Structure formats: structure tokens, C-alpha cells
């Protein structure tokens, strides 16, 4: 099945989970607009999508307000956006005492408020076309936080709660909102990628003990969930919270 004349807007699409989501939607024939901070990485993902209907736009979502015009111009060149996947995020670890106001503000701006701003920007189009699907990529830390993730966990918890409210606001307009909570996925965001082989092995073994399924998640695992919730495969699903985490949230 292909999905022509529909655009999927994906943030954080330059690497990791966002890149995998982009490739999954591209394989189904959607037009894509990939957002991220790194233009070279976005262009690499675009080439890997093997889709002539893929466009990129590089800017920092922490400064979304000042880029609305360029986003509007780019969208005018594409089919109407019917799906937005809010995947952009930054991860920060520090004790509560060490978490400064600047860290709190940056974590909430990138991990939460930028998604709110983007959906507000797209909402009139969704309402006009009576078709919209919002997929928010949160985290199991938004449900089950751990030490030294205060600001990040709080921002992801806000995203989860906002998704549920958004689903209620959008129902009458045929706008759906769903949320995915990934666990520990094998992407460069994690520190074990920068360890020597022995340290990395020890670190990953400790992670596996925290899960019910004894393997690290892959970006493609989350991408399949995002495709299901974003596309019409889940046409009767809204306000859902899907844990894709190897069972870490219940262990």
C-alpha cells in the first residue's frame, strides 16, 4: 500500500530514531519534510530514503518562532501535511542541584514546547482538511524517571500528558494524537557509544538486566510503531500511550 499526496513532517530526522522513522514512511510512498539542526546529516538521510518526494529543512527547534516563515514557504511546495512526528530531543543528565535554569529551559523548549509550537502551527491545516495525526516520541522516563534525569523526565512527562489533552481537543476534527515511549534504544545519544569495547559490553549488560526482553531496542523498532500510529492503519486509535521499551517500564 502507498500513501501519495500526503506529507509527513518529522523532527529530529537527521539521525537515530528520527532517521529510521523517515525511511519507514518513505518506503510507503509518503512525501516527507525532514527537520533537524544538521543540514549535512539531513541530506544523508534524504538520500537513504530513496524517495524523490523528500525535502529537508535545517534549523534549531529551540528557536522555532523565528523560523515559521521559512517553514511555511517550504510547506507550500508540498502536499498538505497529514502527519507530524515530534521526535526531536536532547538528553541531559545531572543531579537536581546541578540542573540550572538554563538547562531546565532548554530541555523543555526542545523536548516539549517545540512540539507544541509545531502542532499549533499545523493545527489549522489539520482542521481544514479534517485529517491530522500527531505522533509524539516521549520516553519511558516520562513514566518511570530515574535519578539525574530531572529536567528531561519532567519534559517527557509533560509531552505524555499533553498528548492525551490533544487527543480530546482534536477528536471532533478527526485529528488524532498518540504517544510512543521508547526505552533504551541503540543510538548515539547514549554514553556507551563512546566507551571502549570492554566498558561498552559491561554497560550494555547492565542495561539488559533492567529489561524483560534481553536485547537493546533498535531505531527501527520505534519506527514501526510510529508508522502504525501515524498512518491510517491506526485510524481508530487516539490518546494511546505505546511503550516500546523491552518491558523496562514494568520491571
VOGU-3710 file (C-alpha; in Angstrom, 3 decimals, decimal comma):
1> xxxxxxxxxx> 0,000/0,000/0,000  1,258/3,506/-0,819  0,208/6,864/0,562  0,595/9,528/-2,101  -0,317/13,212/-1,842  0,241/13,254/1,922  3,208/14,854/3,626  4,767/13,602/6,835  6,740/16,162/8,826  9,377/14,565/11,064
11> xxxxxxxxxx> 11,530/16,472/13,541  14,849/15,160/14,794  15,168/13,350/11,477  18,916/13,687/10,996  19,881/10,542/12,929  18,793/7,718/15,208  15,082/7,130/15,715  14,028/10,119/13,585  16,042/8,889/10,604  14,574/5,395/10,918
21> xxxxxxxxxx> 11,047/6,853/11,021  11,775/8,885/7,895  12,906/5,797/5,995  9,844/3,841/7,087  7,407/6,466/5,827  9,428/6,967/2,643  9,161/3,255/1,875  5,367/3,611/1,946  5,384/6,432/-0,599  4,674/9,466/1,569
31> xxxxxxxxxx> 6,098/12,869/0,789  8,469/13,866/3,562  9,716/17,045/5,159  12,631/16,288/7,445  13,577/18,802/10,130  16,808/18,852/12,110  19,755/21,002/13,060  22,429/19,407/10,863  21,915/20,027/7,141  24,560/17,518/6,034
41> xxxxxxxxxx> 23,078/14,723/8,131  19,581/15,558/6,874  20,761/15,343/3,281  22,355/11,966/4,013  19,065/10,672/5,436  17,254/12,106/2,418  19,491/10,110/0,070  18,938/6,963/2,139  15,171/7,422/1,920  15,429/6,794/-1,825
51> xxxxxxxxxx> 12,347/8,920/-2,311  12,136/11,775/-4,815  9,457/13,416/-2,669  11,696/14,083/0,333  12,636/17,625/1,362  14,788/18,859/4,235  14,876/21,965/6,376  17,676/22,667/8,841  17,112/24,845/11,878  17,183/24,620/15,658
61> xxxxxxxxxx> 13,748/23,920/17,112  14,824/25,786/20,236  14,295/28,863/18,060  11,082/27,750/16,335  9,356/31,164/16,394  11,971/32,777/14,147  11,699/30,051/11,508  7,946/29,890/10,947  8,094/31,855/7,684  10,693/29,604/6,095
71> xxxxxxxxxx> 8,725/26,565/7,234  5,514/27,975/5,767  7,258/28,616/2,441  8,668/25,110/2,317  5,305/23,529/3,117  3,673/25,472/0,280  5,769/23,388/-2,130  4,485/20,072/-0,780  1,248/18,157/-0,431  -0,678/19,028/2,745
81> xxxxxxxxxx> 0,816/17,734/5,973  -1,374/14,984/7,401  1,105/13,509/9,888  3,637/15,093/12,213  6,125/13,048/14,214  7,738/15,001/17,030  10,989/13,149/17,527  13,493/15,944/18,190  15,035/15,761/21,616  18,101/16,416/23,715
91> xxxxxxxxxx> 19,091/14,303/26,705  20,772/15,757/29,758  21,894/14,095/32,968  22,747/15,949/36,156  21,793/15,958/39,796  18,888/18,173/40,765  21,299/20,590/42,461  23,388/20,865/39,301  20,411/21,388/36,976  20,452/25,108/36,235
101> xxxxxxxxxx> 17,603/27,284/34,989  19,188/27,302/31,535  19,199/23,502/31,460  15,545/23,357/32,549  14,525/25,883/29,905  16,474/24,190/27,119  15,188/20,723/27,987  11,585/21,909/27,982  11,954/24,036/24,850  13,446/21,288/22,685
111> xxxxxxxxxx> 11,763/18,233/24,223  8,298/19,703/24,728  7,494/23,298/23,747  8,890/22,984/20,212  6,418/20,141/19,579  3,579/22,248/20,983  4,558/25,168/18,746  4,799/22,977/15,658  1,416/21,343/16,212  -0,170/24,761/16,840
121> xxxxxxxxxx> 1,347/25,849/13,524  -0,144/22,827/11,699  -3,482/22,697/13,528  -5,403/24,982/11,099  -4,382/22,736/8,184  -5,458/19,628/10,064  -8,835/21,184/10,897  -9,409/22,466/7,369  -8,698/19,053/5,829  -10,321/17,133/8,687
131> xxxxxxxxxx> -7,266/14,906/8,758  -4,336/15,002/11,122  -2,205/12,571/13,047  0,235/13,651/15,747  2,806/11,137/16,960  4,864/12,297/19,921  8,050/10,461/20,819  8,338/10,707/24,593  10,264/8,276/26,808  9,734/5,679/29,498
141> xxxxxxxxxx> 11,483/8,227/31,729  8,305/10,277/31,436  6,519/7,431/33,243  9,268/5,946/35,385  12,003/8,556/35,958  15,440/7,733/37,282  17,940/9,770/39,258  19,844/12,548/37,480  17,259/12,950/34,690  15,088/15,551/36,425
151> xxxxxxxxxx> 14,528/18,043/33,612  14,412/15,505/30,783  11,965/13,227/32,594  9,722/16,138/33,531  9,629/17,382/29,928  8,723/13,933/28,631  6,018/13,558/31,282  4,583/16,865/30,066  4,599/15,540/26,495  2,684/12,425/27,538
161> xxxxxxxxxx> 0,004/14,410/29,345  -0,251/16,940/26,520  -0,824/14,113/24,030  -3,883/12,976/25,977  -5,307/16,510/26,089  -4,560/17,000/22,402  -6,477/13,851/21,509  -9,528/15,238/23,282  -9,270/18,615/21,540  -8,780/17,006/18,144
171> xxxxxxxxxx> -11,419/14,288/18,191  -14,276/16,306/16,689  -11,980/17,446/13,857  -10,718/13,944/13,032  -7,300/14,830/14,421  -5,593/12,007/16,269  -2,798/12,233/18,837  -0,775/9,322/20,158  2,446/8,906/22,073  5,319/6,424/21,977
181> xxxxxxxxxx> 7,566/5,868/24,977  10,812/4,253/23,855  13,142/2,640/26,335  16,885/2,384/25,816  17,368/2,348/22,060  20,783/1,775/20,490  21,509/5,287/19,222  24,446/7,710/19,681  22,502/9,643/22,329  23,716/7,100/24,897
191> xxxxxxxxxx> 27,120/7,330/26,558  28,035/3,691/25,943  28,673/4,558/22,303  31,740/6,492/23,396  33,188/3,791/25,668  35,933/1,316/24,856  34,696/-2,175/23,895  35,006/-3,675/27,390  33,250/-0,766/29,087  30,526/-0,778/26,443
201> xxxxxxxxxx> 29,933/-4,506/26,954  29,665/-4,062/30,721  27,332/-1,078/30,352  25,005/-2,813/27,883  24,898/-5,933/30,084  23,685/-3,772/32,965  21,015/-2,266/30,697  19,800/-5,691/29,609  19,244/-6,668/33,247  16,771/-3,784/33,528
211> xxxxxxxxxx> 14,518/-5,185/30,787  12,217/-8,153/30,313  13,405/-8,706/26,726  17,136/-9,304/26,706  18,256/-7,040/23,889  18,650/-3,362/23,163  15,989/-1,682/21,117  16,731/-0,606/17,563  15,577/2,636/15,915  13,545/0,521/13,512
221> xxxxxxxxxx> 11,501/-0,873/16,403  10,268/2,612/17,226  9,897/3,481/13,536  7,413/0,639/13,005  5,341/1,865/15,953  5,451/5,448/14,657  4,326/4,317/11,205  1,398/2,408/12,664  0,235/5,288/14,860  0,840/7,939/12,218
231> xxxxxxxxxx> -0,795/6,195/9,286  -4,376/5,137/8,640  -3,502/1,689/9,951  -4,489/3,145/13,319  -7,394/5,238/12,060  -9,490/4,403/15,158  -6,703/4,979/17,673  -6,170/8,218/19,550  -4,996/9,133/23,033  -2,877/5,990/23,242
241> xxxxxxxxxx> 0,434/5,538/25,040  2,588/2,829/23,476  5,638/1,575/25,358  8,347/0,299/23,025  10,943/-0,482/25,632  11,653/-4,179/26,057  9,458/-4,143/29,160  11,658/-1,778/31,162  8,693/0,226/32,454  7,239/-2,726/34,364
251> x> 10,407/-4,325/35,709
//
